[in-house]
Amino acid sequence: MASTRQSDSNLFCGKMSKTVSKPHGGRLVSVGKLNTESSGKGDLTLEVDSRTAINLFLMKTGIFSPLTSFNTREDYDSILREQRMGNGIPWSIPIILNIDPGKFMVSDGDVIILTRNGHNLAEMYIDDKWEFNKGEFIDRIFGTRDIMHPGVAKIQEMGSVILSGKVVGISDQELPFKEYFLPPEQTRKFFQNKSWKTIAAFQTRNIPHLGHEYLQKSALNMVDGLFINPVIGRKKAGDFSDKIIVGAYDRVLKSYYPAERVLFSVLHYEMYYAGPREAVMHAIMRKNFGCTHFIIGRDHAGVGDYYRPYAAWKNLEAFDDLGIEIIPFEEAVYCKACKWITTVKNCPHGEDMRIRFSASLIREKLQRGIDIPVEIIRSDEIEWIRKQDNIFVS
């Protein structure tokens, strides 16, 4: 992976070299549709959690290419230790199916039907099972055992045995905001029809603020197109709700972005809040959508103060074969002296002159009914948000 770390001072020196985006592992994979008429008759059924259901969706649509099933024991061990599958392909978080052996008994060779809320999702042939060493998983993926970390808390709630095997069919799922979703096959066709050779992807789980807009439009000066791909799905309490994220972007994009150079599509995905490790997964998924570049900021996929600033940069730059170029940005701030949005690296003024962009600060001010500086977020966007109900995840 070629690093493109640079400061704002040379962001506008022309577009990056033309590249060709290949799916992760070489091709977009697919899993056949579940035969709902034949499945579930005499088979074991396992009710899965929301993350597992979404992971099946990501396999089916090719977003998790080259995965067509949950990770094997070999891949699981290799990913934990090396951030690569057993065959050497970069992959940073194991995608697993786990069970509580006290509630669900299964043996090698069994066929199980994975269900969610009474709906058959997938058929799977079991070929292996092993003890889930949660401590090792948590240490390597999150780097902390603090139960207040939402990703750590989620793992602690999971069962103690991991299953692997062949998934032979996955059903369609009725997911929200489907009118805003395009699978990789369609985004790639869109980019091709637009004759875009270089596409920068932007990951977010928040509403847009002017710091994000600065990063997105700065990247747009270097590439042909911008792919804005916010996460839709289960998040931690206090995060912005999906409808607010989608609605805010819908309004901002229509008014302040060049429509002919931007594609907006949601990503159904459940956050791990795993910082540096998760940044790699986010880049891989956008590579599968057809993007050639990935925007990375100061605290990518983090939560609280668990990860050092720019830790995601360092982890991503450890790969020279990820297949997607990274556009790293220093932290953006609004400088009251410069009267401009810039970065901490380029602004000569002190902290007393800086207004920092913070989604958590925006959430806090919204919850308390406090005015938010127009230097941080557009006033028409905030006015719309204040009129909505269920702004935050409860």
N, C-alpha and C positions, 0 to 999 in steps of 0.2 A: 504494500500500500504506500503510495507516494504521499508524504506529508506536505501539506500546503500551508503550514503555519506562517502567518504574516500579520503585520499590524495594519491598521486602517490606512496608513499613509500610502500603501501601494495596492490597495484594493481595486483601484480603478485604472489599472494599467493594461486593460484588455482582457478578452475572454480566455479561459483556460484552453489548453490543447484539446482537440476533439478526441473523444474516447468512445469505446463501444461497451455497453453494459451487458454482461452476461449474468444469468441467474446464478445464485450460489450453488456450487457443485456442478455447474455446467448446463443445467436445464431446469425448466419449471416442471415440477412433478405434480401428479394428481392421484387421488384415491377414488376408486369407483363408488358410485352411489349405493347406499345400503338398500338391500332388497327387503323392504319392510314386510312383504307378504310371507317370506320364508323365515325371516329372523324372529327370534324370541319364542320359538316353539320348542320347548324342552330344554332350552339353553339357560345357563345361569345369567342373572341380570344384576348389574352393579350400578347403583345410583351415584353419579359423579358430581363433583362440585363445579362451581361456575368457571374456575380457571381451566379445568380439564375440558369442559364443554367448548370453551373458546379455543383452546389449543387444538382440538379436533377440527374446528372451523378453519384455523390457520393452516393446518395440514391439507385440508380438502381444497382450499383455494390457491395453494401454491405459495402462500406468504412465508411458510416455514420451509420452503425448498432448501435442501433436498430431503427433508424428513417426510416419510410416509407412515410413520408409526412413532410410538414412544421410544426413547433411547434404550438401547440394549445395555447390559451390565458393562460390557467393554467400553462402549461410548460414554456411559455415565461416569465411570472411573476416570477416563481420559479427559473428559470435559472439566470435571472438578479440579484435576491436577494441572492440565495443560491448556485449558480453554480451546481444545480441539477434539473432534471426534477421533475414533480409533484410526480412521483412514487419513488423518491429518487435516481435514477440512476445519477451518475456524468455526467454533461454536462455544459460547461462554456460559450458558445456563442449561443444565439438563432439563429435558421435557419428559416428565415422569407421570406414571399412573401408580397411585398408591392405594393400599387398602388397610383396614383395621382387621387383622386376622381373627380377632374375637367375634367379629360380626359377619365376616365373609370368608368362607373357605374355598380355596381354588387350588388345582394341581396342574402340573405341566400337561399339555394336551387338551385341556378344557377349552370350550368355546364360550365366551361370555358376550353378553349384549350390554353395552354401556348406555345408560339412560339418564335423562335429566328432566325432572318435573313430569314424569310419566311418558316422555317422548323418547323413542329409540333413536340413539345418536350414531352408534357404530357397532360393528361386529369384530371381535378380536380372538385370535387363536393364541393361547398362552404357551410360551415355551421356556420361561424362566421366572424366578422370583428370588428376592434376596432382602436381607434386613436393611431398613432405611436408617443409616447412621446420620441422624439429624444434626448432631453436633458438628460433624465434619462438613456436611452440606452448608450449614449456617456460617461456619468459620470461613469457608472458601468463597461462598457467593456474596455474603454480606459484610464479612470482616468484623462482625460484632455479634455478641449473644444477648444484647440488651433487648428484653422483651417489649420495650416501648417502640422498637423499630417495627413498623407494620409488616415488613417482609419476614422478619424473624418470628413474629407472633403467628403469622399464617402457617409457617412450616411447623411450628410446635403443635398446631392443632391437627396436623395430618396423621394418617395411619403409619404403622411401623414397618410395613412391608411394601416393596416396590415390585411391580409386575412388568414384564415385557413380552412381546409377541408380535404377530403380524396383524395389522388392521386391514381387513378385506373389504370394508365398505363404510362410508360415512354419509349420514343423511344431511339434507339441507336443514338449516336452522333459520327460524324467523327472528331476526335481530333488529333492534331499533335503528332508525336513521338509514335504512337500506337505500333510500333515494340519494344519499350522500356517499355511498360506498361503490368503489370500483375495484375489482380484483386485479392482480398483476397482469393477467392476459389482456385486460382492457386498457389499463394504464399504458402498457407498452405499445399498444396500437395507437393510443392517443398521442404519445410522444412521437411515434413514427409519422403519423399523419401531419403533425405539426412541424416535422423535420427538425425536432430538437435533438441535438447530439449530446448536449451536456445539460443535466437536470440536477438541481440541488434540492435535497429533501430537508424538511424542517419537522422535527418531532416536538410535540407539546402535549401537556395534560391540563393546560390552563387557557384562560381567555387571552386574546391578544392585547398586549400593551405596546407602548411606543418603543420600548427596548427591543421587543421581538420584531417589530416592524423595521427597525434600524438594521438588525442582523439579516432579516429576510431580503430587504431591498439592496443591502450591500452585496450579498451573495448574488443577487439577480444581475448585478453589474458584471459578474464574471462568467455567467452561464446563460444558456438559451432559455431555460424555463425553471420555474419554482414549483415544487410539489409540497403543499402544506397538508400534513397528515396527522391530525390530533387523535389522541387515544380516546376511545369510547368504551366504557365498560366499568366494572367494579373498581372503585378507588377507595382511599382511606377517608374516614369522616373528616369533614371540613373542606375537602377539595370542591372545586366547582362542579356542579352537576352537568351531565352530558348536554342537556338541552340549552344550557347557558353558554357552554363552549361553542356549540354548533351555531346557535343564534347570533352570538357576538361576532364570530368569524364571518358569517353570512352577511352581516351588515357592514363590517369593515372592508371586506374584500370588494363589495359592490361599489363602495364610495372612494377608496383610496389606493387601489391596486390596478395595474394594467391587466385587464381580464384576459387578453390574448396571450399573456405570458405566465399565467398562474393556473395550476390545477389543484382543486381542493377535494380531498376524499378522506373519510374517517377511517380509522383503524380500530377494529374490534379486538381488544387485547386487555389483559389484566396485568397491571403494573406489579413489579417485584420491589421497586424502590431500591434497586441493587447498585446504583451509581455506576462505577467503572465497568463492572461486568455487564450490566444491562445496556450500556451504551453500545457495546459490540452487537448485541442482539438487535437493537434498534437500527443500526447501520445495515445489518444483514437483511432485515425485512425490507428496508427501502431499496437496497440493491435488487431484491427480487421484484419489486414494483417497476424497476427499470431505471432507477436513479443512478447517476454517475458520481454524485458528490453528496456529502452529508454534513450539515451544519452542526457544530458542537460548541456549546457554551461553557460557562464557568462551573456550573453545578449540575451537569446532565444526569437526569434520572435519580437524583439524590433526595434525601429527606432529612430535615433537621441539620445537625452538624456532624453526621456520621462519616462524611467523606471530605477529604481535603479539596480545596479549590483546584480545578483543572485536573483532578485525578483521572477523569474520563479521557482527557487528551492523552495522558501518559499511557493508559492501557491500550487505547486504539492505535497509538503509534508503535506499539510493540509488535504489531502485525505488518508484514510486508506483502501479504498475499490475500488481504481481505477482499480486494476487487472493487472497492469503492473509495474514492478520495475524500479525505476529511478537510473541511473548512473550519478551522478553530478560531474562535473569537475571544478576545479579552472581554472582561466584564464591561457592558455598556452602562453609562451613567449620563444624566443630564447635568451639565455644568452651568450654574447660574452666572458665572463670570463670562464664560464663552457664549452663553445663551444658545447652546447647541447640544445635540446628543453626540457623544464621543465615547472613548473607552478610557479606562483607568491608565492605560499605557500612554495614551496620546495627550491627555489633559494635564497641563502644568499646574493646575490649581489644587488646593488642599481639600480635605474632606468636608470642611465647612461650606464649600461652594458646590458640593455634589448632592444630587438627588438620585438615590439608587432605585432601580427597577426591581420590584419584589412582588411576586404574586401573593405571597403570604401577607404582605403589608396591605395590598389592595383588598384581600379578603377580610382582613381585620377592620379596615375602614368602612367597608360595606356593611359588615355586621353591626358596627357601632353607629352607623349613620353619619360618619364624618366625611367632610369634603375631601376629595382626592385631587392633588395638583394636576392641572392640565398638561404639565410637562411629562407626566407619567403615562397617562391614558387618555384617549379621546373622550371629550365630554358627552358627545352624543351616544357613544357606546355605554358609558356608565349610566346615563339617563335611562336608556332602554333596560339595562340590567336591574336597576332599582325598581322598575315597574313589574318585574316578574316575581313569581312565587317559586319556592323550592330552588333557590339559587345554589345551595350547597348540599353536598352529600351528608346525610345524617347518620 
